[in-house]
Amino acid sequence: MAKCEHCGKTTTFGHRRSFSMRATNRAFKPNLQRVTLFINGRKVRKTLCAKCIKTLAKTQ
């Protein structure tokens, strides 16, 4: 499933708007990346969104 393992961000839904302003459904998918992190001295692979990767890089 497309879900960030840190913040829980998932796909959100909205509307695609044509020139005539007709609304059709669309999905906004999160920017998920597979990253390897060191947690308590162990390598752990997680699926994180870009925002969480950026925030974790600042804190370490």
PDBQT receptor file of N, H, CA, C and O in Angstrom, charges set to zero:
ATOM      1  N   MET A   1       0.834  -1.186   0.000  1.00  0.00    +0.000 N 
ATOM      2  CA  MET A   1       0.000   0.000   0.000  1.00  0.00    +0.000 C 
ATOM      3  C   MET A   1       0.878   1.248   0.000  1.00  0.00    +0.000 C 
ATOM      4  O   MET A   1       1.938   1.265   0.627  1.00  0.00    +0.000 OA
ATOM      5  N   ALA A   2       0.443   2.280  -0.695  1.00  0.00    +0.000 N 
ATOM      6  H   ALA A   2      -0.418   2.266  -1.204  1.00  0.00    +0.000 HD
ATOM      7  CA  ALA A   2       1.199   3.528  -0.762  1.00  0.00    +0.000 C 
ATOM      8  C   ALA A   2       0.964   4.319   0.519  1.00  0.00    +0.000 C 
ATOM      9  O   ALA A   2      -0.003   5.071   0.640  1.00  0.00    +0.000 OA
ATOM     10  N   LYS A   3       1.892   4.127   1.488  1.00  0.00    +0.000 N 
ATOM     11  H   LYS A   3       2.677   3.516   1.389  1.00  0.00    +0.000 HD
ATOM     12  CA  LYS A   3       1.745   4.788   2.779  1.00  0.00    +0.000 C 
ATOM     13  C   LYS A   3       3.122   5.020   3.385  1.00  0.00    +0.000 C 
ATOM     14  O   LYS A   3       3.973   4.131   3.377  1.00  0.00    +0.000 OA
ATOM     15  N   CYS A   4       3.329   6.214   3.906  1.00  0.00    +0.000 N 
ATOM     16  H   CYS A   4       2.637   6.936   3.913  1.00  0.00    +0.000 HD
ATOM     17  CA  CYS A   4       4.579   6.535   4.588  1.00  0.00    +0.000 C 
ATOM     18  C   CYS A   4       4.587   5.829   5.944  1.00  0.00    +0.000 C 
ATOM     19  O   CYS A   4       3.609   5.889   6.689  1.00  0.00    +0.000 OA
ATOM     20  N   GLU A   5       5.697   5.160   6.257  1.00  0.00    +0.000 N 
ATOM     21  H   GLU A   5       6.492   5.111   5.651  1.00  0.00    +0.000 HD
ATOM     22  CA  GLU A   5       5.783   4.413   7.515  1.00  0.00    +0.000 C 
ATOM     23  C   GLU A   5       6.056   5.322   8.715  1.00  0.00    +0.000 C 
ATOM     24  O   GLU A   5       5.960   4.873   9.857  1.00  0.00    +0.000 OA
ATOM     25  N   HIS A   6       6.390   6.579   8.477  1.00  0.00    +0.000 N 
ATOM     26  H   HIS A   6       6.468   6.944   7.549  1.00  0.00    +0.000 HD
ATOM     27  CA  HIS A   6       6.687   7.490   9.575  1.00  0.00    +0.000 C 
ATOM     28  C   HIS A   6       5.483   8.360   9.934  1.00  0.00    +0.000 C 
ATOM     29  O   HIS A   6       5.085   8.419  11.098  1.00  0.00    +0.000 OA
ATOM     30  N   CYS A   7       4.901   9.037   8.938  1.00  0.00    +0.000 N 
ATOM     31  H   CYS A   7       5.224   8.989   7.993  1.00  0.00    +0.000 HD
ATOM     32  CA  CYS A   7       3.805   9.970   9.220  1.00  0.00    +0.000 C 
ATOM     33  C   CYS A   7       2.435   9.428   8.812  1.00  0.00    +0.000 C 
ATOM     34  O   CYS A   7       1.413   9.994   9.200  1.00  0.00    +0.000 OA
ATOM     35  N   GLY A   8       2.396   8.345   8.039  1.00  0.00    +0.000 N 
ATOM     36  H   GLY A   8       3.227   7.885   7.724  1.00  0.00    +0.000 HD
ATOM     37  CA  GLY A   8       1.117   7.752   7.649  1.00  0.00    +0.000 C 
ATOM     38  C   GLY A   8       0.457   8.412   6.454  1.00  0.00    +0.000 C 
ATOM     39  O   GLY A   8      -0.723   8.177   6.196  1.00  0.00    +0.000 OA
ATOM     40  N   LYS A   9       1.198   9.240   5.713  1.00  0.00    +0.000 N 
ATOM     41  H   LYS A   9       2.157   9.431   5.922  1.00  0.00    +0.000 HD
ATOM     42  CA  LYS A   9       0.634   9.923   4.549  1.00  0.00    +0.000 C 
ATOM     43  C   LYS A   9       0.237   8.901   3.486  1.00  0.00    +0.000 C 
ATOM     44  O   LYS A   9       1.014   8.009   3.146  1.00  0.00    +0.000 OA
ATOM     45  N   THR A  10      -0.994   9.044   2.962  1.00  0.00    +0.000 N 
ATOM     46  H   THR A  10      -1.626   9.769   3.238  1.00  0.00    +0.000 HD
ATOM     47  CA  THR A  10      -1.499   8.127   1.943  1.00  0.00    +0.000 C 
ATOM     48  C   THR A  10      -2.043   8.918   0.757  1.00  0.00    +0.000 C 
ATOM     49  O   THR A  10      -1.955  10.145   0.716  1.00  0.00    +0.000 OA
ATOM     50  N   THR A  11      -2.603   8.196  -0.198  1.00  0.00    +0.000 N 
ATOM     51  H   THR A  11      -2.675   7.199  -0.165  1.00  0.00    +0.000 HD
ATOM     52  CA  THR A  11      -3.202   8.821  -1.369  1.00  0.00    +0.000 C 
ATOM     53  C   THR A  11      -4.429   9.623  -0.956  1.00  0.00    +0.000 C 
ATOM     54  O   THR A  11      -5.267   9.144  -0.192  1.00  0.00    +0.000 OA
ATOM     55  N   THR A  12      -4.529  10.856  -1.472  1.00  0.00    +0.000 N 
ATOM     56  H   THR A  12      -3.848  11.245  -2.092  1.00  0.00    +0.000 HD
ATOM     57  CA  THR A  12      -5.718  11.673  -1.251  1.00  0.00    +0.000 C 
ATOM     58  C   THR A  12      -6.411  11.875  -2.589  1.00  0.00    +0.000 C 
ATOM     59  O   THR A  12      -5.789  11.725  -3.641  1.00  0.00    +0.000 OA
ATOM     60  N   PHE A  13      -7.662  12.206  -2.557  1.00  0.00    +0.000 N 
ATOM     61  H   PHE A  13      -8.167  12.328  -1.703  1.00  0.00    +0.000 HD
ATOM     62  CA  PHE A  13      -8.451  12.303  -3.777  1.00  0.00    +0.000 C 
ATOM     63  C   PHE A  13      -9.001  13.704  -3.963  1.00  0.00    +0.000 C 
ATOM     64  O   PHE A  13      -9.256  14.427  -3.000  1.00  0.00    +0.000 OA
ATOM     65  N   GLY A  14      -9.176  14.067  -5.217  1.00  0.00    +0.000 N 
ATOM     66  H   GLY A  14      -8.969  13.480  -6.000  1.00  0.00    +0.000 HD
ATOM     67  CA  GLY A  14      -9.707  15.375  -5.553  1.00  0.00    +0.000 C 
ATOM     68  C   GLY A  14     -10.332  15.316  -6.932  1.00  0.00    +0.000 C 
ATOM     69  O   GLY A  14     -10.782  14.257  -7.369  1.00  0.00    +0.000 OA
ATOM     70  N   HIS A  15     -10.362  16.443  -7.619  1.00  0.00    +0.000 N 
ATOM     71  H   HIS A  15      -9.997  17.304  -7.265  1.00  0.00    +0.000 HD
ATOM     72  CA  HIS A  15     -10.956  16.505  -8.943  1.00  0.00    +0.000 C 
ATOM     73  C   HIS A  15      -9.966  17.045  -9.967  1.00  0.00    +0.000 C 
ATOM     74  O   HIS A  15      -9.183  17.951  -9.681  1.00  0.00    +0.000 OA
ATOM     75  N   ARG A  16     -10.017  16.479 -11.150  1.00  0.00    +0.000 N 
ATOM     76  H   ARG A  16     -10.653  15.743 -11.383  1.00  0.00    +0.000 HD
ATOM     77  CA  ARG A  16      -9.308  17.016 -12.306  1.00  0.00    +0.000 C 
ATOM     78  C   ARG A  16     -10.271  17.989 -12.965  1.00  0.00    +0.000 C 
ATOM     79  O   ARG A  16     -11.437  17.655 -13.178  1.00  0.00    +0.000 OA
ATOM     80  N   ARG A  17      -9.805  19.179 -13.287  1.00  0.00    +0.000 N 
ATOM     81  H   ARG A  17      -8.858  19.450 -13.113  1.00  0.00    +0.000 HD
ATOM     82  CA  ARG A  17     -10.683  20.197 -13.877  1.00  0.00    +0.000 C 
ATOM     83  C   ARG A  17     -10.289  20.443 -15.328  1.00  0.00    +0.000 C 
ATOM     84  O   ARG A  17      -9.146  20.803 -15.613  1.00  0.00    +0.000 OA
ATOM     85  N   SER A  18     -11.228  20.250 -16.240  1.00  0.00    +0.000 N 
ATOM     86  H   SER A  18     -12.156  19.958 -16.008  1.00  0.00    +0.000 HD
ATOM     87  CA  SER A  18     -10.974  20.529 -17.652  1.00  0.00    +0.000 C 
ATOM     88  C   SER A  18     -11.204  22.010 -17.926  1.00  0.00    +0.000 C 
ATOM     89  O   SER A  18     -11.572  22.769 -17.029  1.00  0.00    +0.000 OA
ATOM     90  N   PHE A  19     -10.986  22.408 -19.166  1.00  0.00    +0.000 N 
ATOM     91  H   PHE A  19     -10.688  21.791 -19.894  1.00  0.00    +0.000 HD
ATOM     92  CA  PHE A  19     -11.196  23.805 -19.556  1.00  0.00    +0.000 C 
ATOM     93  C   PHE A  19     -12.632  24.250 -19.308  1.00  0.00    +0.000 C 
ATOM     94  O   PHE A  19     -12.884  25.408 -18.973  1.00  0.00    +0.000 OA
ATOM     95  N   SER A  20     -13.576  23.315 -19.477  1.00  0.00    +0.000 N 
ATOM     96  H   SER A  20     -13.371  22.375 -19.750  1.00  0.00    +0.000 HD
ATOM     97  CA  SER A  20     -14.988  23.647 -19.252  1.00  0.00    +0.000 C 
ATOM     98  C   SER A  20     -15.385  23.527 -17.777  1.00  0.00    +0.000 C 
ATOM     99  O   SER A  20     -16.557  23.665 -17.426  1.00  0.00    +0.000 OA
ATOM    100  N   MET A  21     -14.380  23.266 -16.911  1.00  0.00    +0.000 N 
ATOM    101  H   MET A  21     -13.428  23.154 -17.196  1.00  0.00    +0.000 HD
ATOM    102  CA  MET A  21     -14.569  23.127 -15.461  1.00  0.00    +0.000 C 
ATOM    103  C   MET A  21     -15.372  21.892 -15.068  1.00  0.00    +0.000 C 
ATOM    104  O   MET A  21     -15.921  21.839 -13.968  1.00  0.00    +0.000 OA
ATOM    105  N   ARG A  22     -15.447  20.907 -15.944  1.00  0.00    +0.000 N 
ATOM    106  H   ARG A  22     -15.002  20.949 -16.838  1.00  0.00    +0.000 HD
ATOM    107  CA  ARG A  22     -16.073  19.633 -15.599  1.00  0.00    +0.000 C 
ATOM    108  C   ARG A  22     -15.152  18.913 -14.616  1.00  0.00    +0.000 C 
ATOM    109  O   ARG A  22     -13.943  18.846 -14.839  1.00  0.00    +0.000 OA
ATOM    110  N   ALA A  23     -15.709  18.375 -13.535  1.00  0.00    +0.000 N 
ATOM    111  H   ALA A  23     -16.691  18.428 -13.354  1.00  0.00    +0.000 HD
ATOM    112  CA  ALA A  23     -14.916  17.725 -12.493  1.00  0.00    +0.000 C 
ATOM    113  C   ALA A  23     -14.922  16.214 -12.684  1.00  0.00    +0.000 C 
ATOM    114  O   ALA A  23     -15.979  15.582 -12.678  1.00  0.00    +0.000 OA
ATOM    115  N   THR A  24     -13.732  15.640 -12.853  1.00  0.00    +0.000 N 
ATOM    116  H   THR A  24     -12.874  16.154 -12.858  1.00  0.00    +0.000 HD
ATOM    117  CA  THR A  24     -13.586  14.187 -12.881  1.00  0.00    +0.000 C 
ATOM    118  C   THR A  24     -12.607  13.806 -11.780  1.00  0.00    +0.000 C 
ATOM    119  O   THR A  24     -11.765  14.615 -11.390  1.00  0.00    +0.000 OA
ATOM    120  N   ASN A  25     -12.709  12.604 -11.285  1.00  0.00    +0.000 N 
ATOM    121  H   ASN A  25     -13.393  11.947 -11.602  1.00  0.00    +0.000 HD
ATOM    122  CA  ASN A  25     -11.909  12.183 -10.139  1.00  0.00    +0.000 C 
ATOM    123  C   ASN A  25     -10.445  11.978 -10.507  1.00  0.00    +0.000 C 
ATOM    124  O   ASN A  25     -10.112  11.584 -11.625  1.00  0.00    +0.000 OA
ATOM    125  N   ARG A  26      -9.582  12.258  -9.533  1.00  0.00    +0.000 N 
ATOM    126  H   ARG A  26      -9.853  12.577  -8.626  1.00  0.00    +0.000 HD
ATOM    127  CA  ARG A  26      -8.156  12.016  -9.684  1.00  0.00    +0.000 C 
ATOM    128  C   ARG A  26      -7.555  11.709  -8.317  1.00  0.00    +0.000 C 
ATOM    129  O   ARG A  26      -8.191  11.939  -7.288  1.00  0.00    +0.000 OA
ATOM    130  N   ALA A  27      -6.336  11.192  -8.311  1.00  0.00    +0.000 N 
ATOM    131  H   ALA A  27      -5.821  11.006  -9.147  1.00  0.00    +0.000 HD
ATOM    132  CA  ALA A  27      -5.660  10.835  -7.067  1.00  0.00    +0.000 C 
ATOM    133  C   ALA A  27      -4.366  11.633  -6.937  1.00  0.00    +0.000 C 
ATOM    134  O   ALA A  27      -3.635  11.810  -7.912  1.00  0.00    +0.000 OA
ATOM    135  N   PHE A  28      -4.092  12.112  -5.727  1.00  0.00    +0.000 N 
ATOM    136  H   PHE A  28      -4.686  11.968  -4.935  1.00  0.00    +0.000 HD
ATOM    137  CA  PHE A  28      -2.829  12.757  -5.403  1.00  0.00    +0.000 C 
ATOM    138  C   PHE A  28      -2.000  11.741  -4.627  1.00  0.00    +0.000 C 
ATOM    139  O   PHE A  28      -2.307  11.438  -3.473  1.00  0.00    +0.000 OA
ATOM    140  N   LYS A  29      -0.956  11.216  -5.253  1.00  0.00    +0.000 N 
ATOM    141  H   LYS A  29      -0.707  11.461  -6.190  1.00  0.00    +0.000 HD
ATOM    142  CA  LYS A  29      -0.140  10.187  -4.606  1.00  0.00    +0.000 C 
ATOM    143  C   LYS A  29       1.046  10.827  -3.890  1.00  0.00    +0.000 C 
ATOM    144  O   LYS A  29       1.629  11.780  -4.406  1.00  0.00    +0.000 OA
ATOM    145  N   PRO A  30       1.417  10.319  -2.705  1.00  0.00    +0.000 N 
ATOM    146  CA  PRO A  30       2.572  10.865  -1.991  1.00  0.00    +0.000 C 
ATOM    147  C   PRO A  30       3.867  10.463  -2.682  1.00  0.00    +0.000 C 
ATOM    148  O   PRO A  30       3.928   9.428  -3.345  1.00  0.00    +0.000 OA
ATOM    149  N   ASN A  31       4.895  11.278  -2.526  1.00  0.00    +0.000 N 
ATOM    150  H   ASN A  31       4.845  12.119  -1.987  1.00  0.00    +0.000 HD
ATOM    151  CA  ASN A  31       6.214  11.011  -3.106  1.00  0.00    +0.000 C 
ATOM    152  C   ASN A  31       6.961  10.065  -2.175  1.00  0.00    +0.000 C 
ATOM    153  O   ASN A  31       7.702  10.513  -1.301  1.00  0.00    +0.000 OA
ATOM    154  N   LEU A  32       6.772   8.759  -2.355  1.00  0.00    +0.000 N 
ATOM    155  H   LEU A  32       6.170   8.394  -3.066  1.00  0.00    +0.000 HD
ATOM    156  CA  LEU A  32       7.362   7.748  -1.482  1.00  0.00    +0.000 C 
ATOM    157  C   LEU A  32       8.671   7.226  -2.042  1.00  0.00    +0.000 C 
ATOM    158  O   LEU A  32       8.800   7.000  -3.245  1.00  0.00    +0.000 OA
ATOM    159  N   GLN A  33       9.642   7.036  -1.156  1.00  0.00    +0.000 N 
ATOM    160  H   GLN A  33       9.537   7.220  -0.179  1.00  0.00    +0.000 HD
ATOM    161  CA  GLN A  33      10.969   6.535  -1.515  1.00  0.00    +0.000 C 
ATOM    162  C   GLN A  33      11.351   5.426  -0.545  1.00  0.00    +0.000 C 
ATOM    163  O   GLN A  33      11.008   5.471   0.637  1.00  0.00    +0.000 OA
ATOM    164  N   ARG A  34      12.079   4.413  -1.068  1.00  0.00    +0.000 N 
ATOM    165  H   ARG A  34      12.358   4.376  -2.027  1.00  0.00    +0.000 HD
ATOM    166  CA  ARG A  34      12.619   3.362  -0.202  1.00  0.00    +0.000 C 
ATOM    167  C   ARG A  34      13.983   3.827   0.282  1.00  0.00    +0.000 C 
ATOM    168  O   ARG A  34      14.879   4.066  -0.527  1.00  0.00    +0.000 OA
ATOM    169  N   VAL A  35      14.150   3.957   1.596  1.00  0.00    +0.000 N 
ATOM    170  H   VAL A  35      13.422   3.762   2.254  1.00  0.00    +0.000 HD
ATOM    171  CA  VAL A  35      15.416   4.430   2.160  1.00  0.00    +0.000 C 
ATOM    172  C   VAL A  35      15.913   3.454   3.212  1.00  0.00    +0.000 C 
ATOM    173  O   VAL A  35      15.132   2.732   3.831  1.00  0.00    +0.000 OA
ATOM    174  N   THR A  36      17.233   3.443   3.403  1.00  0.00    +0.000 N 
ATOM    175  H   THR A  36      17.868   4.030   2.899  1.00  0.00    +0.000 HD
ATOM    176  CA  THR A  36      17.853   2.635   4.443  1.00  0.00    +0.000 C 
ATOM    177  C   THR A  36      18.285   3.559   5.565  1.00  0.00    +0.000 C 
ATOM    178  O   THR A  36      19.035   4.510   5.340  1.00  0.00    +0.000 OA
ATOM    179  N   LEU A  37      17.813   3.282   6.772  1.00  0.00    +0.000 N 
ATOM    180  H   LEU A  37      17.204   2.510   6.954  1.00  0.00    +0.000 HD
ATOM    181  CA  LEU A  37      18.122   4.107   7.935  1.00  0.00    +0.000 C 
ATOM    182  C   LEU A  37      18.876   3.274   8.966  1.00  0.00    +0.000 C 
ATOM    183  O   LEU A  37      18.739   2.051   9.004  1.00  0.00    +0.000 OA
ATOM    184  N   PHE A  38      19.668   3.937   9.797  1.00  0.00    +0.000 N 
ATOM    185  H   PHE A  38      19.780   4.930   9.766  1.00  0.00    +0.000 HD
ATOM    186  CA  PHE A  38      20.307   3.276  10.920  1.00  0.00    +0.000 C 
ATOM    187  C   PHE A  38      19.503   3.615  12.166  1.00  0.00    +0.000 C 
ATOM    188  O   PHE A  38      19.496   4.758  12.622  1.00  0.00    +0.000 OA
ATOM    189  N   ILE A  39      18.828   2.611  12.711  1.00  0.00    +0.000 N 
ATOM    190  H   ILE A  39      18.834   1.682  12.341  1.00  0.00    +0.000 HD
ATOM    191  CA  ILE A  39      18.033   2.788  13.922  1.00  0.00    +0.000 C 
ATOM    192  C   ILE A  39      18.599   1.861  14.985  1.00  0.00    +0.000 C 
ATOM    193  O   ILE A  39      18.589   0.641  14.825  1.00  0.00    +0.000 OA
ATOM    194  N   ASN A  40      19.093   2.445  16.072  1.00  0.00    +0.000 N 
ATOM    195  H   ASN A  40      19.101   3.436  16.203  1.00  0.00    +0.000 HD
ATOM    196  CA  ASN A  40      19.740   1.708  17.159  1.00  0.00    +0.000 C 
ATOM    197  C   ASN A  40      20.884   0.839  16.643  1.00  0.00    +0.000 C 
ATOM    198  O   ASN A  40      21.057  -0.293  17.096  1.00  0.00    +0.000 OA
ATOM    199  N   GLY A  41      21.669   1.366  15.694  1.00  0.00    +0.000 N 
ATOM    200  H   GLY A  41      21.529   2.285  15.326  1.00  0.00    +0.000 HD
ATOM    201  CA  GLY A  41      22.816   0.646  15.160  1.00  0.00    +0.000 C 
ATOM    202  C   GLY A  41      22.492  -0.430  14.143  1.00  0.00    +0.000 C 
ATOM    203  O   GLY A  41      23.387  -1.166  13.727  1.00  0.00    +0.000 OA
ATOM    204  N   ARG A  42      21.228  -0.543  13.728  1.00  0.00    +0.000 N 
ATOM    205  H   ARG A  42      20.502   0.055  14.066  1.00  0.00    +0.000 HD
ATOM    206  CA  ARG A  42      20.818  -1.559  12.758  1.00  0.00    +0.000 C 
ATOM    207  C   ARG A  42      20.332  -0.881  11.482  1.00  0.00    +0.000 C 
ATOM    208  O   ARG A  42      19.743   0.199  11.518  1.00  0.00    +0.000 OA
ATOM    209  N   LYS A  43      20.593  -1.542  10.351  1.00  0.00    +0.000 N 
ATOM    210  H   LYS A  43      21.072  -2.420  10.321  1.00  0.00    +0.000 HD
ATOM    211  CA  LYS A  43      20.077  -1.047   9.077  1.00  0.00    +0.000 C 
ATOM    212  C   LYS A  43      18.616  -1.471   8.953  1.00  0.00    +0.000 C 
ATOM    213  O   LYS A  43      18.284  -2.645   9.114  1.00  0.00    +0.000 OA
ATOM    214  N   VAL A  44      17.750  -0.502   8.665  1.00  0.00    +0.000 N 
ATOM    215  H   VAL A  44      18.020   0.452   8.534  1.00  0.00    +0.000 HD
ATOM    216  CA  VAL A  44      16.327  -0.768   8.503  1.00  0.00    +0.000 C 
ATOM    217  C   VAL A  44      15.856  -0.100   7.223  1.00  0.00    +0.000 C 
ATOM    218  O   VAL A  44      16.080   1.095   7.031  1.00  0.00    +0.000 OA
ATOM    219  N   ARG A  45      15.196  -0.868   6.330  1.00  0.00    +0.000 N 
ATOM    220  H   ARG A  45      15.014  -1.839   6.487  1.00  0.00    +0.000 HD
ATOM    221  CA  ARG A  45      14.643  -0.293   5.108  1.00  0.00    +0.000 C 
ATOM    222  C   ARG A  45      13.211   0.122   5.371  1.00  0.00    +0.000 C 
ATOM    223  O   ARG A  45      12.405  -0.662   5.872  1.00  0.00    +0.000 OA
ATOM    224  N   LYS A  46      12.901   1.372   5.026  1.00  0.00    +0.000 N 
ATOM    225  H   LYS A  46      13.556   2.008   4.619  1.00  0.00    +0.000 HD
ATOM    226  CA  LYS A  46      11.555   1.893   5.232  1.00  0.00    +0.000 C 
ATOM    227  C   LYS A  46      11.095   2.632   3.984  1.00  0.00    +0.000 C 
ATOM    228  O   LYS A  46      11.903   3.097   3.180  1.00  0.00    +0.000 OA
ATOM    229  N   THR A  47       9.776   2.729   3.842  1.00  0.00    +0.000 N 
ATOM    230  H   THR A  47       9.119   2.351   4.495  1.00  0.00    +0.000 HD
ATOM    231  CA  THR A  47       9.167   3.519   2.786  1.00  0.00    +0.000 C 
ATOM    232  C   THR A  47       8.711   4.822   3.414  1.00  0.00    +0.000 C 
ATOM    233  O   THR A  47       7.788   4.844   4.227  1.00  0.00    +0.000 OA
ATOM    234  N   LEU A  48       9.379   5.928   3.023  1.00  0.00    +0.000 N 
ATOM    235  H   LEU A  48      10.129   5.911   2.363  1.00  0.00    +0.000 HD
ATOM    236  CA  LEU A  48       9.081   7.231   3.612  1.00  0.00    +0.000 C 
ATOM    237  C   LEU A  48       8.741   8.235   2.524  1.00  0.00    +0.000 C 
ATOM    238  O   LEU A  48       9.196   8.114   1.387  1.00  0.00    +0.000 OA
ATOM    239  N   CYS A  49       7.931   9.236   2.885  1.00  0.00    +0.000 N 
ATOM    240  H   CYS A  49       7.561   9.335   3.809  1.00  0.00    +0.000 HD
ATOM    241  CA  CYS A  49       7.653  10.317   1.950  1.00  0.00    +0.000 C 
ATOM    242  C   CYS A  49       8.843  11.274   1.950  1.00  0.00    +0.000 C 
ATOM    243  O   CYS A  49       9.639  11.281   2.889  1.00  0.00    +0.000 OA
ATOM    244  N   ALA A  50       8.961  12.077   0.902  1.00  0.00    +0.000 N 
ATOM    245  H   ALA A  50       8.314  12.072   0.140  1.00  0.00    +0.000 HD
ATOM    246  CA  ALA A  50      10.094  12.986   0.739  1.00  0.00    +0.000 C 
ATOM    247  C   ALA A  50      10.205  13.969   1.906  1.00  0.00    +0.000 C 
ATOM    248  O   ALA A  50      11.310  14.312   2.327  1.00  0.00    +0.000 OA
ATOM    249  N   LYS A  51       9.071  14.417   2.425  1.00  0.00    +0.000 N 
ATOM    250  H   LYS A  51       8.174  14.138   2.084  1.00  0.00    +0.000 HD
ATOM    251  CA  LYS A  51       9.082  15.367   3.538  1.00  0.00    +0.000 C 
ATOM    252  C   LYS A  51       9.698  14.736   4.792  1.00  0.00    +0.000 C 
ATOM    253  O   LYS A  51      10.460  15.395   5.499  1.00  0.00    +0.000 OA
ATOM    254  N   CYS A  52       9.377  13.474   5.073  1.00  0.00    +0.000 N 
ATOM    255  H   CYS A  52       8.758  12.939   4.498  1.00  0.00    +0.000 HD
ATOM    256  CA  CYS A  52       9.936  12.800   6.249  1.00  0.00    +0.000 C 
ATOM    257  C   CYS A  52      11.431  12.539   6.078  1.00  0.00    +0.000 C 
ATOM    258  O   CYS A  52      12.184  12.633   7.047  1.00  0.00    +0.000 OA
ATOM    259  N   ILE A  53      11.873  12.211   4.853  1.00  0.00    +0.000 N 
ATOM    260  H   ILE A  53      11.261  12.135   4.066  1.00  0.00    +0.000 HD
ATOM    261  CA  ILE A  53      13.295  12.004   4.592  1.00  0.00    +0.000 C 
ATOM    262  C   ILE A  53      14.058  13.304   4.863  1.00  0.00    +0.000 C 
ATOM    263  O   ILE A  53      15.121  13.293   5.483  1.00  0.00    +0.000 OA
ATOM    264  N   LYS A  54      13.504  14.414   4.393  1.00  0.00    +0.000 N 
ATOM    265  H   LYS A  54      12.640  14.423   3.889  1.00  0.00    +0.000 HD
ATOM    266  CA  LYS A  54      14.133  15.723   4.593  1.00  0.00    +0.000 C 
ATOM    267  C   LYS A  54      14.203  16.076   6.073  1.00  0.00    +0.000 C 
ATOM    268  O   LYS A  54      15.226  16.577   6.539  1.00  0.00    +0.000 OA
ATOM    269  N   THR A  55      13.131  15.822   6.817  1.00  0.00    +0.000 N 
ATOM    270  H   THR A  55      12.300  15.415   6.438  1.00  0.00    +0.000 HD
ATOM    271  CA  THR A  55      13.081  16.130   8.243  1.00  0.00    +0.000 C 
ATOM    272  C   THR A  55      14.046  15.254   9.027  1.00  0.00    +0.000 C 
ATOM    273  O   THR A  55      14.723  15.746   9.931  1.00  0.00    +0.000 OA
ATOM    274  N   LEU A  56      14.126  13.956   8.700  1.00  0.00    +0.000 N 
ATOM    275  H   LEU A  56      13.576  13.557   7.967  1.00  0.00    +0.000 HD
ATOM    276  CA  LEU A  56      15.049  13.065   9.401  1.00  0.00    +0.000 C 
ATOM    277  C   LEU A  56      16.505  13.454   9.130  1.00  0.00    +0.000 C 
ATOM    278  O   LEU A  56      17.351  13.321  10.014  1.00  0.00    +0.000 OA
ATOM    279  N   ALA A  57      16.805  13.929   7.927  1.00  0.00    +0.000 N 
ATOM    280  H   ALA A  57      16.118  14.037   7.209  1.00  0.00    +0.000 HD
ATOM    281  CA  ALA A  57      18.156  14.355   7.603  1.00  0.00    +0.000 C 
ATOM    282  C   ALA A  57      18.544  15.577   8.439  1.00  0.00    +0.000 C 
ATOM    283  O   ALA A  57      19.709  15.719   8.809  1.00  0.00    +0.000 OA
ATOM    284  N   LYS A  58      17.597  16.455   8.741  1.00  0.00    +0.000 N 
ATOM    285  H   LYS A  58      16.650  16.340   8.441  1.00  0.00    +0.000 HD
ATOM    286  CA  LYS A  58      17.881  17.639   9.559  1.00  0.00    +0.000 C 
ATOM    287  C   LYS A  58      18.189  17.261  10.994  1.00  0.00    +0.000 C 
ATOM    288  O   LYS A  58      19.046  17.889  11.615  1.00  0.00    +0.000 OA
ATOM    289  N   THR A  59      17.517  16.251  11.546  1.00  0.00    +0.000 N 
ATOM    290  H   THR A  59      16.820  15.741  11.041  1.00  0.00    +0.000 HD
ATOM    291  CA  THR A  59      17.645  15.917  12.955  1.00  0.00    +0.000 C 
ATOM    292  C   THR A  59      18.868  15.048  13.254  1.00  0.00    +0.000 C 
ATOM    293  O   THR A  59      19.272  14.935  14.412  1.00  0.00    +0.000 OA
ATOM    294  N   GLN A  60      19.461  14.434  12.231  1.00  0.00    +0.000 N 
ATOM    295  H   GLN A  60      19.133  14.525  11.290  1.00  0.00    +0.000 HD
ATOM    296  CA  GLN A  60      20.590  13.559  12.484  1.00  0.00    +0.000 C 
ATOM    297  C   GLN A  60      21.908  14.229  12.278  1.00  0.00    +0.000 C 
ATOM    298  O   GLN A  60      22.953  13.604  12.458  1.00  0.00    +0.000 OA
TER     299      GLN A  60
